[in-house]
Amino acid sequence: MDFPLLLSTVTLAPVTVALLLGLLPSRYVQVHRWLALLASVAVFAISCQIWLRFDPDNPGFQLAEKFSWIPAYGISYSLAVDGVSLLLVLLTTLLIPIVILGSWTSITEHVKGFHISLLLLTTGMIGAFLAVDLFLFYVFWELMLIPMYFIIGVWGGRRRIYAAVKFFIFTMIGSLLMLVAILYLAAFHHGVTGEWSFAYNDFLLTAPQMVIGTTFLASPQLLVFLAFALAFAIKVPMFPFHTWLPDAHVEAPTGGSVILAGVLLKLGTYGFLRFNRPLFPDAWELAIPVILVLSVVGILYGAWVAMVQPDIKKLVAYSSVSHLGFVMLGLAAGTVASTQGAVLQMINHGLSTGALFLLVGMLYERRHTRLIEDYGGIAKVVPVYTGAFLIVTLSSIGLPGLNGFIGEFLILAGAWSKFPIAVVLAALGIIFGAVYMLWMFQRVFWNPLVHEENKNLKDMNLREMLALAPLLILIVWIGVHPNTFLGPMEAAVRFLIER
């Protein structure tokens, strides 16, 4: 099937279905669930058309769509895809039906509102990855904030309001600084060319001309770089801007945690690669030591804090801080191998950590506790669930043959020639990661079965297996055939690095 406006279809279909759900009475709970699920599957199927029509040898943007929006200021509705955004869009459209299927029985109140929020969030995420007009990018960036706030604040846990407000404040501070920086870029472009524009390709030509002065306040390129960097560092989140993440993950419903870890955090690392490096090359060079140090600190700190967590979900949340530190290390090194590894690790983290949150949510539905000490010996009771959890655990710690190994190997190998000490320290993070994940697995699944409540746990049902199956397949596939994903991104990665 040929879609003349393929990118717009993928981007706007979810919000269109959300509007349709808004017109249906709330009492039709199953209709809302099925309509949202079928729509999300259809969006994934359409997004696969992007993959089929994508030319991996073309390093630039493809399938571009552009319509004038506010011509007086050069603002346009512009979408396009390259090898980096392609993979992240596919990850997004894959996870949404998995989240809906995984939340089928856990979301029992305000079902209509949950699915509307999820679909609005989908449009925001896809739009942010595809937007090549920075004003439009900011619109999609802000669109993500509101539905995620409600997903945490309405369907979250006991401290959901606190977590939602904290998430909102942190993200909004970074967003407002980025808006000021975008407006400054447009004004600078106008001063250089005499024309208003918010187009990414136009900024690629003019933004690097901004001055790097001898003092901080006399360096507009550095100031604008920092505004973008702070917004993206909060979203990643990098140490020390990570404090909102554990609260958001622990209090969010299972579906919210999967999307938060699987996609939303990647918008921070994507932003560094897409905007900070090519638009502000001189400032990027100055910032590399800081990014490098914060990345290594994040890797080790996240691992150490995860190791002492009594709550399984909080352990997985802190592991995200550690894993995304590897992504930032790869971006800071800036070689083709390390950057490809960083992009692949974005995908890997979305699959593995998304699967972990999904599995933890399944266990919580059965026992209504996430404390490690409340389990033990359940491998005898739920063998299928145990096998799935083991595969995802091994993926998370980077076992060769699974997806996590390829990404981490490329990052460390690509960074070795430039930052050997940082690579050695980061490698310690891999060891610590194996310790906290395997120790958690041993206590939950292999310790003595002493709690009576655990003796009657039900194993995974068909719906849960269907939700998890695509993630398990990709975890193995990427580990065995990484070129399936490395190939399409290589030309785009080289182009971004050379810029």
C-alpha positions as CSV (number, residue, x, y, z in Angstrom):
1,M,0.0,0.0,0.0
2,D,1.4,3.4,-0.9
3,F,0.9,6.3,1.5
4,P,1.5,9.7,-0.2
5,L,2.0,11.3,3.2
6,L,3.6,8.4,5.0
7,L,5.3,10.3,7.8
8,S,2.2,12.4,8.5
9,T,0.0,9.3,8.5
10,V,2.2,7.6,11.1
11,T,2.5,10.8,13.2
12,L,-1.1,12.0,13.2
13,A,-3.0,8.7,13.1
14,P,-2.7,8.2,16.9
15,V,-4.1,11.6,17.8
16,T,-6.9,11.1,15.2
17,V,-7.9,7.9,17.0
18,A,-7.6,9.6,20.3
19,L,-10.2,12.2,19.2
20,L,-12.5,9.4,18.0
21,L,-12.1,7.7,21.5
22,G,-13.1,11.0,23.0
23,L,-16.4,10.9,21.2
24,L,-17.3,7.4,22.5
25,P,-19.1,7.0,25.9
26,S,-16.7,6.0,28.7
27,R,-18.9,2.9,29.6
28,Y,-17.7,1.1,26.4
29,V,-14.5,-0.1,28.1
30,Q,-13.7,-3.0,25.9
31,V,-14.4,-0.9,22.7
32,H,-11.8,1.7,23.9
33,R,-9.2,-1.1,24.6
34,W,-9.7,-2.8,21.3
35,L,-9.9,0.3,19.2
36,A,-6.7,1.7,20.7
37,L,-4.9,-1.7,20.3
38,L,-6.0,-2.1,16.6
39,A,-5.1,1.5,15.8
40,S,-1.6,1.1,17.4
41,V,-1.0,-2.2,15.5
42,A,-2.0,-0.4,12.3
43,V,0.3,2.5,13.0
44,F,3.2,0.0,13.5
45,A,2.3,-1.7,10.3
46,I,2.3,1.7,8.4
47,S,5.6,2.6,10.1
48,C,7.1,-0.5,8.6
49,Q,6.5,1.1,5.2
50,I,9.1,3.7,6.2
51,W,11.6,0.9,6.6
52,L,10.7,-0.6,3.2
53,R,10.9,2.7,1.4
54,F,14.1,3.9,3.2
55,D,17.4,4.1,1.3
56,P,20.2,3.1,3.7
57,D,22.9,4.5,1.5
58,N,21.4,8.0,1.6
59,P,22.8,9.9,4.6
60,G,20.4,12.8,4.5
61,F,16.7,13.1,5.2
62,Q,14.2,11.1,3.2
63,L,10.4,11.0,2.6
64,A,10.3,14.7,3.3
65,E,7.0,16.5,3.8
66,K,6.8,20.2,4.0
67,F,3.8,22.6,4.3
68,S,4.0,26.3,5.1
69,W,2.6,27.0,8.6
70,I,3.5,30.5,9.7
71,P,5.2,31.9,6.6
72,A,6.0,35.4,8.1
73,Y,8.5,33.7,10.4
74,G,9.6,30.8,8.2
75,I,7.8,28.2,10.3
76,S,6.7,25.1,8.5
77,Y,5.2,21.7,9.1
78,S,8.2,19.7,8.1
79,L,8.8,16.0,8.6
80,A,11.6,13.8,7.4
81,V,13.4,10.7,8.4
82,D,17.0,9.5,8.4
83,G,18.8,6.4,9.6
84,V,18.8,7.4,13.2
85,S,15.2,8.6,13.6
86,L,14.0,5.6,11.5
87,L,14.9,3.1,14.2
88,L,13.5,5.2,17.0
89,V,10.2,5.7,15.3
90,L,9.9,1.9,14.7
91,L,10.8,1.3,18.4
92,T,8.0,3.8,19.4
93,T,5.3,2.2,17.2
94,L,6.3,-1.3,18.3
95,L,6.1,-0.5,22.1
96,I,2.7,1.2,22.0
97,P,0.6,-1.9,21.2
98,I,2.7,-3.9,23.6
99,V,1.9,-1.3,26.3
100,I,-1.8,-1.5,25.5
101,L,-1.8,-5.3,25.6
102,G,0.3,-5.4,28.8
103,S,-2.1,-2.9,30.5
104,W,-5.3,-4.8,29.5
105,T,-6.2,-5.9,33.1
106,S,-4.1,-3.5,35.2
107,I,-5.8,-0.3,34.0
108,T,-9.4,-0.7,35.3
109,E,-10.4,2.9,36.0
110,H,-10.7,5.8,33.5
111,V,-9.8,3.4,30.8
112,K,-10.9,5.8,28.1
113,G,-8.6,8.6,29.4
114,F,-5.7,6.2,29.7
115,H,-5.8,5.2,26.0
116,I,-6.4,8.8,24.9
117,S,-3.4,9.9,26.9
118,L,-1.3,7.1,25.4
119,L,-2.2,7.9,21.9
120,L,-1.6,11.6,22.3
121,L,1.8,10.7,23.8
122,T,2.5,8.5,20.7
123,T,1.9,11.4,18.3
124,G,4.2,13.6,20.4
125,M,7.0,11.1,20.4
126,I,6.9,10.2,16.7
127,G,6.6,13.9,15.8
128,A,9.6,14.8,17.8
129,F,11.7,12.2,16.1
130,L,10.5,13.2,12.6
131,A,10.3,17.0,12.9
132,V,12.9,18.9,10.9
133,D,11.6,22.4,11.8
134,L,12.7,23.3,15.3
135,F,9.5,25.2,16.1
136,L,7.5,22.1,15.2
137,F,10.0,19.9,17.2
138,Y,9.3,22.0,20.2
139,V,5.5,21.7,19.7
140,F,5.8,17.9,19.7
141,W,8.3,18.0,22.6
142,E,5.8,19.9,24.7
143,L,2.9,17.7,23.6
144,M,4.6,14.7,25.2
145,L,4.7,16.4,28.6
146,I,1.0,16.7,29.3
147,P,-0.2,13.1,28.6
148,M,2.8,11.6,30.5
149,Y,2.0,13.9,33.4
150,F,-1.6,12.5,33.5
151,I,-0.4,8.9,33.0
152,I,1.7,9.2,36.1
153,G,-0.6,11.4,38.1
154,V,-3.9,9.6,37.4
155,W,-3.0,5.9,37.0
156,G,0.1,5.8,39.2
157,G,0.8,4.6,42.7
158,R,0.4,6.0,46.1
159,R,2.8,9.0,45.6
160,R,1.7,9.6,42.0
161,I,1.0,13.3,42.4
162,Y,4.4,14.0,43.9
163,A,6.1,12.0,41.1
164,A,4.0,13.6,38.4
165,V,4.7,17.2,39.6
166,K,8.4,16.5,40.0
167,F,8.5,15.1,36.4
168,F,6.6,18.1,35.1
169,I,8.8,20.7,36.8
170,F,12.1,19.2,35.8
171,T,11.0,18.7,32.2
172,M,9.4,22.2,31.9
173,I,12.5,24.0,33.2
174,G,14.6,22.4,30.4
175,S,11.9,22.9,27.8
176,L,11.6,26.7,28.5
177,L,15.4,27.1,28.2
178,M,15.3,25.2,24.9
179,L,12.5,27.4,23.6
180,V,14.6,30.5,24.3
181,A,17.5,28.9,22.5
182,I,15.4,28.0,19.5
183,L,14.2,31.6,19.2
184,Y,17.7,32.9,19.5
185,L,18.8,30.5,16.7
186,A,16.0,31.9,14.5
187,A,17.0,35.5,15.2
188,F,20.6,34.7,14.5
189,H,19.7,33.1,11.2
190,H,17.7,36.2,10.3
191,G,20.6,38.4,11.2
192,V,23.0,36.3,8.9
193,T,20.7,35.7,6.0
194,G,18.0,38.4,6.3
195,E,15.3,35.7,6.3
196,W,13.3,34.0,9.1
197,S,13.5,30.3,9.3
198,F,13.2,27.5,11.9
199,A,14.4,24.7,9.5
200,Y,16.9,22.3,10.8
201,N,18.9,22.3,7.6
202,D,19.1,26.1,7.6
203,F,20.4,26.1,11.2
204,L,23.1,23.6,10.1
205,L,24.5,26.3,7.9
206,T,24.3,29.3,10.3
207,A,24.3,28.1,13.9
208,P,28.0,27.0,13.7
209,Q,28.9,30.6,12.8
210,M,27.9,31.8,16.3
211,V,30.9,33.1,18.3
212,I,32.8,31.1,20.9
213,G,34.3,34.0,22.9
214,T,37.0,34.2,25.4
215,T,34.5,34.6,28.3
216,F,31.3,32.6,29.1
217,L,28.9,35.5,28.6
218,A,30.6,36.5,25.3
219,S,30.1,33.0,23.8
220,P,26.5,32.8,22.4
221,Q,27.2,29.4,20.8
222,L,28.1,28.0,24.2
223,L,25.1,29.6,25.9
224,V,22.7,28.2,23.3
225,F,24.4,24.9,23.5
226,L,24.0,24.8,27.3
227,A,20.2,25.6,27.0
228,F,19.7,22.6,24.6
229,A,22.1,20.4,26.6
230,L,20.2,21.0,29.9
231,A,16.8,20.1,28.3
232,F,18.3,16.9,26.9
233,A,20.3,16.1,30.0
234,I,17.2,16.2,32.2
235,K,15.3,14.0,29.7
236,V,18.1,11.3,29.4
237,P,18.5,11.8,32.5
238,M,22.2,12.4,33.1
239,F,23.7,12.6,36.6
240,P,23.0,14.8,38.5
241,F,19.6,15.6,36.8
242,H,18.3,12.1,37.3
243,T,16.4,12.5,40.6
244,W,13.0,12.7,39.0
245,L,13.4,9.4,37.2
246,P,13.2,6.8,40.1
247,D,10.1,8.5,41.5
248,A,8.4,8.7,38.1
249,H,9.2,5.0,37.3
250,V,8.1,3.7,40.7
251,E,4.8,5.6,40.7
252,A,3.9,5.3,37.1
253,P,1.7,2.4,36.0
254,T,3.4,-0.4,34.1
255,G,2.6,1.0,30.7
256,G,3.9,4.4,31.7
257,S,7.2,2.9,32.9
258,V,7.6,1.0,29.6
259,I,7.1,4.1,27.5
260,L,9.2,6.3,29.8
261,A,12.1,3.9,29.7
262,G,11.6,2.7,26.1
263,V,11.1,6.0,24.3
264,L,10.9,9.2,26.3
265,L,14.4,8.9,27.7
266,K,15.8,8.4,24.2
267,L,14.6,11.8,23.2
268,G,17.4,13.2,25.4
269,T,20.2,11.2,23.8
270,Y,18.6,11.7,20.4
271,G,18.6,15.5,21.0
272,F,22.4,15.5,21.8
273,L,23.1,13.6,18.6
274,R,20.7,15.5,16.4
275,F,21.1,19.1,17.7
276,N,23.9,19.7,20.1
277,R,26.8,18.1,18.1
278,P,26.1,19.3,14.5
279,L,24.6,22.7,15.4
280,F,27.2,23.8,17.9
281,P,30.5,22.0,17.0
282,D,32.9,24.3,18.9
283,A,30.8,24.2,22.0
284,W,30.5,20.4,21.7
285,E,34.3,20.1,21.7
286,L,34.5,22.2,24.8
287,A,31.8,20.2,26.6
288,I,33.2,16.7,25.8
289,P,35.2,16.4,29.0
290,V,32.2,17.4,31.1
291,I,29.9,15.0,29.2
292,L,32.5,12.2,29.6
293,V,32.9,12.6,33.3
294,L,29.1,12.8,33.9
295,S,28.6,9.8,31.8
296,V,31.1,7.7,33.7
297,V,29.8,8.9,37.0
298,G,26.2,8.1,35.9
299,I,27.3,4.5,34.8
300,L,28.9,3.8,38.2
301,Y,26.5,5.7,40.4
302,G,23.4,4.1,38.8
303,A,24.9,0.7,39.2
304,W,25.8,1.2,42.8
305,V,22.5,2.6,43.8
306,A,20.6,-0.1,41.9
307,M,22.6,-2.7,43.9
308,V,21.0,-1.7,47.2
309,Q,17.4,-1.2,46.1
310,P,14.8,-3.4,47.9
311,D,12.2,-2.6,45.3
312,I,12.6,-4.5,41.9
313,K,11.1,-1.6,39.9
314,K,13.3,1.0,41.6
315,L,16.3,-1.2,40.9
316,V,15.4,-1.3,37.2
317,A,14.9,2.5,37.2
318,Y,18.4,3.1,38.5
319,S,19.8,0.7,36.0
320,S,18.4,3.1,33.3
321,V,20.7,5.8,34.7
322,S,23.6,3.5,34.3
323,H,22.7,2.1,30.9
324,L,22.1,5.6,29.4
325,G,25.4,6.7,30.7
326,F,26.9,4.2,28.2
327,V,24.9,6.0,25.4
328,M,26.3,9.4,26.4
329,L,29.8,7.9,26.6
330,G,29.5,6.7,23.0
331,L,28.2,10.1,21.8
332,A,31.0,11.9,23.6
333,A,33.7,9.7,22.0
334,G,32.3,10.6,18.6
335,T,33.7,7.8,16.5
336,V,31.6,6.0,14.0
337,A,31.7,2.8,16.0
338,S,30.9,4.4,19.4
339,T,28.1,6.5,17.9
340,Q,26.6,3.5,16.1
341,G,26.8,1.6,19.4
342,A,25.1,4.5,21.2
343,V,22.2,4.6,18.8
344,L,21.9,0.8,18.9
345,Q,22.0,0.9,22.7
346,M,19.1,3.3,22.6
347,I,17.1,0.6,20.9
348,N,18.5,-2.1,23.1
349,H,17.6,-0.2,26.3
350,G,14.1,0.4,25.0
351,L,13.6,-3.3,24.3
352,S,15.4,-4.8,27.4
353,T,14.3,-2.3,30.1
354,G,10.9,-2.0,28.6
355,A,10.6,-5.8,28.9
356,L,11.8,-5.7,32.5
357,F,9.2,-3.1,33.5
358,L,6.6,-5.2,31.7
359,L,7.6,-8.3,33.6
360,V,7.8,-6.5,36.9
361,G,4.2,-5.2,36.2
362,M,3.0,-8.8,35.6
363,L,4.4,-9.9,38.9
364,Y,2.9,-6.9,40.7
365,E,-0.5,-7.7,39.3
366,R,-0.3,-11.1,41.0
367,R,1.1,-10.2,44.4
368,H,0.7,-6.4,44.7
369,T,4.2,-6.0,46.0
370,R,7.5,-5.2,44.3
371,L,9.8,-5.9,47.3
372,I,12.5,-8.4,46.6
373,E,12.2,-9.9,50.1
374,D,8.5,-10.8,49.5
375,Y,9.6,-13.4,46.8
376,G,11.9,-16.3,46.6
377,G,11.7,-19.7,44.9
378,I,9.0,-18.7,42.4
379,A,10.9,-20.4,39.5
380,K,9.2,-23.6,40.6
381,V,5.8,-22.0,40.4
382,V,6.0,-19.8,37.3
383,P,8.6,-21.5,35.0
384,V,7.6,-19.7,31.7
385,Y,7.7,-16.3,33.4
386,T,11.1,-17.3,35.0
387,G,12.5,-18.2,31.6
388,A,11.4,-14.9,30.0
389,F,12.8,-12.9,32.9
390,L,16.1,-14.7,32.7
391,I,16.5,-13.9,29.0
392,V,15.7,-10.2,29.6
393,T,18.1,-10.1,32.6
394,L,20.9,-11.6,30.5
395,S,20.2,-9.1,27.8
396,S,20.4,-6.3,30.3
397,I,23.8,-7.3,31.5
398,G,25.2,-7.7,28.0
399,L,25.5,-11.4,27.5
400,P,27.2,-12.2,24.1
401,G,24.6,-13.4,21.7
402,L,21.9,-11.0,23.0
403,N,21.3,-7.4,22.0
404,G,22.9,-5.6,25.0
405,F,26.4,-7.0,24.2
406,I,26.6,-5.5,20.7
407,G,25.8,-2.0,21.8
408,E,28.1,-1.9,24.8
409,F,30.9,-3.5,22.8
410,L,30.7,-1.0,20.0
411,I,30.6,1.9,22.5
412,L,33.7,0.7,24.5
413,A,35.6,-0.4,21.4
414,G,34.9,2.9,19.6
415,A,35.8,5.0,22.6
416,W,39.0,3.1,23.6
417,S,41.3,5.0,21.3
418,K,40.3,8.4,22.6
419,F,39.3,7.8,26.3
420,P,40.9,4.5,27.6
421,I,40.5,5.4,31.3
422,A,36.8,6.2,30.8
423,V,36.4,2.9,29.0
424,V,38.0,1.0,31.9
425,L,35.8,2.7,34.4
426,A,32.7,2.1,32.3
427,A,33.6,-1.6,32.0
428,L,33.4,-1.7,35.8
429,G,29.8,-0.6,35.4
430,I,29.1,-3.7,33.3
431,I,30.5,-5.9,36.1
432,F,28.4,-4.1,38.7
433,G,25.4,-4.4,36.4
434,A,25.8,-8.2,36.3
435,V,26.1,-8.2,40.1
436,Y,22.8,-6.3,40.9
437,M,20.8,-8.0,38.1
438,L,21.8,-11.6,38.9
439,W,21.6,-11.0,42.6
440,M,18.1,-9.7,42.3
441,F,17.2,-12.7,40.0
442,Q,18.6,-15.2,42.5
443,R,16.7,-13.7,45.4
444,V,13.4,-13.5,43.6
445,F,13.4,-16.8,41.7
446,W,15.9,-19.2,43.4
447,N,15.8,-18.5,47.1
448,P,13.7,-20.8,49.3
449,L,10.0,-20.6,48.7
450,V,9.0,-19.5,52.1
451,H,6.0,-17.2,51.5
452,E,2.7,-19.0,51.2
453,E,1.3,-16.3,48.9
454,N,3.9,-17.3,46.2
455,K,3.0,-20.9,46.1
456,N,-0.2,-20.3,44.1
457,L,1.1,-17.7,41.6
458,K,-0.2,-18.1,38.1
459,D,2.2,-18.4,35.2
460,M,2.1,-16.1,32.2
461,N,-1.1,-16.2,30.2
462,L,-1.5,-16.0,26.4
463,R,-2.0,-12.2,26.4
464,E,1.1,-11.6,28.4
465,M,3.2,-13.9,26.2
466,L,1.9,-12.1,23.1
467,A,2.9,-8.8,24.6
468,L,6.4,-10.0,25.5
469,A,7.2,-12.1,22.5
470,P,8.2,-9.3,20.0
471,L,10.7,-7.9,22.6
472,L,12.2,-11.4,23.2
473,I,12.5,-12.0,19.5
474,L,14.3,-8.7,18.9
475,I,16.5,-9.2,21.9
476,V,17.8,-12.4,20.3
477,W,17.7,-11.1,16.7
478,I,19.8,-8.0,17.3
479,G,22.3,-10.1,19.3
480,V,22.7,-12.5,16.3
481,H,22.1,-10.1,13.3
482,P,23.1,-6.6,14.5
483,N,23.7,-5.4,10.9
484,T,19.9,-5.4,10.4
485,F,19.9,-2.2,12.5
486,L,23.5,-1.0,12.1
487,G,23.3,-0.9,8.3
488,P,20.4,1.6,8.0
489,M,21.9,4.0,10.5
490,E,25.6,4.0,9.3
491,A,25.3,6.7,6.6
492,A,23.3,9.0,8.8
493,V,25.7,8.6,11.7
494,R,28.7,9.3,9.5
495,F,27.0,12.4,8.2
496,L,26.2,13.7,11.7
497,I,29.7,13.1,12.9
498,E,31.3,14.9,9.8
499,R,29.0,17.9,10.3
